[in-house]
Amino acid sequence: MNARSGSERVTVATFAEMKRSGDPIVMVTAYDAPSARVAEAAGADAILVGDSLGMVVLGHPTTLPVTLEDMLRHTAAVARTVTRPLVIADMPFGSYQASPDDAVANAVRLLAEAGAAGVKLEGGRHVAPLVERMVAAGIPVMGHLGLTPQSVNVFGGYRVRAKEAAEAIGLVEDALALEAAGAFAVVLELVPAEVAAIVTEELEIPTIGIGAGAGCDGQVQVFHDLVGLSGFTPRHAKRYLDAERLMTEALSAYVNDVRSGSFPAEENASHASEDVVAELETALPIAGGRDDEGM
Ligand code: KIV
């Protein structure tokens, strides 16, 4: 029996077990009740309420404008919808950089108010002391290395990271520092497959890849990329459905039906009895109504 076949809630301990047993960990983002319901029904082990929310749901050009309030609202929607998957909330830009006290307080809100089972934050050695403090406070932490979108202005774009040996060595050191600090898993985003496979071998905690090859312990993808709702499909993703086209066709049919008078149909309506209609007509004009004198 592995985590995939069970109906028991997935926990950080399940992640550790899956690393040991070699069962791939499947994670997908979700941001609201419908996407969470679909992710759970599809059998995902974990749901990331990612700050990709900013781009794929809220229409921002980057993840930077996403607020803690955004994350609380969307995490709560996901957490109250699912029962089995582990729900991880991203800590948005600015919610953990200013001070460790603020960071812990913000992470506590994501667990206590929104119902997340853990948080994810970006960065390596420089955030390790913070990760240690959060874990000591009872907050499970997932790390995030490689392309860290909250640092887009430092990197100058969304490019594959750790292609050179020096940066790849730094990536391994960052991953080991996160593990030593108590992180329960690390996301590796847009790093060469060979580098991700080495990091995965070096770590006792699972790596979850996105654009990091098949050698990671698990994979995470953005829901909207998988179903064709993000406008384009990044190279690291695969589109399993053209939902935008299908949904547009469905809504066009609705628009046409309303305009042609074929919707709503008889079966979409409810009816009042003849007596009620007669009583209503007798009561007209109703005082204060449009036809009432003085209007
Ligand atoms: O916000 C997000 O969706 C993420 C994934 C890309 C890992 O951080």
Residues whose N, C-alpha, C, O or C-beta is under 5 A from the ligand:
A	BS01	KIV	T29 G50 D51 S52 V187 I210 V220
